[in-house]
Amino acid sequence: MRFTDGPRTHGDVLVRAGAERVWELVTDIRLPARLSPELRRVAWLDGADRPAVGARFEGHNRHRLLGEWRTVSQVTELVPRQTFTWAVMDADGRYGPPALDPARPMAVWSYTLRTEAGGVRLRQSVRVGPGPSGVTRAIGQRPDREPDIIAFRLAELREGIRETLAGVKALAEAETGRDGQAGPWGSDSSGEQDAGRR
């Protein structure tokens, strides 16, 4: 795979809880900082306090190879209880000129929800690029290793997705079964999860 192909990956999990509760969790931009191996903290910008198309928030990240950096994200799609998508931009110019154009982001992330038998099918997905990032920097240093660099980064992202989805599932299902009462999906909280399925 080449960077120009728009590398992407995703994960899915069946959450045995109502769509409203799952939606509440995934649109809380602070939650991934508790669950993700890279994202450390998040805050709304420009007076925003909830997701809306055009709303922006900053994220502070740490990676064992890349160090620490800040991003600015902009919400690009929001359909209640269905889709929440945001573009991640290199506002501070860590990987090139400062960029705040959501049409050329470092990455695009999305949650999608689909109600099905047993609960809500939650998918988290990411597309890397087309703007510059740590991936393009690594490729620039070792162009002969481009497919390996992309595969390595996608594997890291899949693991982060797996951890985040597992956390959302656990939080949503813990509330569904609170006070010893099984929710409308029964007492079995074992959901299917496959962060690598395409």
Disulfide bonds with the S-S distance in Angstrom:
none
